[in-house]
Amino acid sequence: MKLVTGGARSGKSRHAEQLAANFERVLYIATSKIFDVEMAQRIAHHRDSRPAHWRTVEQYRELNAVINERNCAQEAVLLECITTLITNVMYDAAGEKPEEEWDFELIEEAVARQIDILLAACKACPAEVILVTNEVGMGIVPENRLARHFRDIAGRVNQRLAQCADEVWLVVSGIGVKIK
């Protein structure tokens, strides 16, 4: 498993796609959900920019359904992106409650369950798995409660993924540096 991390617009997605392009077959797992027109446009742009022969699955939960022992050893599985997955699981776990009533301990447990499923799936999968995530720990402490909890949860998830990964790439200004 390879983990590619970096800040927003750092070039991490392009770097991960270059790693995947070394394989004849690629399964691209998109974790985004369409919430508004702008997000729909972003997703359409990403779809259009990927090679036509790459298969795409849009999913962020129960990833063992698409990452498993049935994947081909000659393919790459590229998951874009972990922090979007975390966001979606957080909102799912919180339900309809207002943010000031969120139980972040229970929310983090829900996120951890999905990461457990993902890591077990990656271990069982013979394909090269490439995970993309945002580095969230290089900025200032966020002003609001939700953003602070998101940063903390994402930071702990990223540490866990990096520990399990065979390779970790940090991408800054379009340049990937292998750090593990």
Secondary structure as the mmCIF struct_conf table of DSSP 4:
data_model
#
loop_
_struct_conf.conf_type_id
_struct_conf.id
_struct_conf.beg_label_comp_id
_struct_conf.beg_label_asym_id
_struct_conf.beg_label_seq_id
_struct_conf.end_label_comp_id
_struct_conf.end_label_asym_id
_struct_conf.end_label_seq_id
STRN STRN1 LYS A 2 GLY A 6
BEND BEND1 GLY A 7 GLY A 7
TURN_TY1_P TURN_TY1_P1 ALA A 8 ARG A 9
BEND BEND2 SER A 10 GLY A 11
HELX_RH_AL_P HELX_RH_AL_P1 LYS A 12 ALA A 20
TURN_TY1_P TURN_TY1_P2 ALA A 21 ASN A 22
BEND BEND3 PHE A 23 GLU A 24
STRN STRN2 ARG A 25 ALA A 30
BEND BEND4 ASP A 36 ASP A 36
HELX_RH_AL_P HELX_RH_AL_P2 VAL A 37 SER A 49
BEND BEND5 ARG A 50 ARG A 50
TURN_TY1_P TURN_TY1_P3 ALA A 52 HIS A 53
BEND BEND6 TRP A 54 TRP A 54
STRN STRN3 ARG A 55 GLU A 58
BEND BEND7 ARG A 61 ARG A 61
HELX_RH_3T_P HELX_RH_3T_P1 LEU A 63 ALA A 65
TURN_TY1_P TURN_TY1_P4 VAL A 66 VAL A 66
BEND BEND8 ILE A 67 ASN A 68
TURN_TY1_P TURN_TY1_P5 GLU A 69 ARG A 70
BEND BEND9 ASN A 71 ASN A 71
TURN_TY1_P TURN_TY1_P6 ALA A 73 GLN A 74
STRN STRN4 GLU A 75 GLU A 80
HELX_RH_AL_P HELX_RH_AL_P3 ILE A 82 ALA A 94
TURN_TY1_P TURN_TY1_P7 GLY A 95 GLU A 96
BEND BEND10 LYS A 97 LYS A 97
HELX_RH_3T_P HELX_RH_3T_P2 GLU A 99 GLU A 101
HELX_RH_AL_P HELX_RH_AL_P4 PHE A 104 ALA A 124
BEND BEND11 ALA A 127 ALA A 127
STRN STRN5 GLU A 128 ASN A 134
BEND BEND12 GLY A 137 GLY A 139
HELX_LH_PP_P HELX_LH_PP_P1 ILE A 140 PRO A 142
BEND BEND13 GLU A 143 ASN A 144
HELX_RH_AL_P HELX_RH_AL_P5 ARG A 145 CYS A 164
BEND BEND14 ASP A 166 ASP A 166
STRN STRN6 GLU A 167 VAL A 172
TURN_TY1_P TURN_TY1_P8 SER A 173 GLY A 174
STRN STRN7 ILE A 175 LYS A 178
#
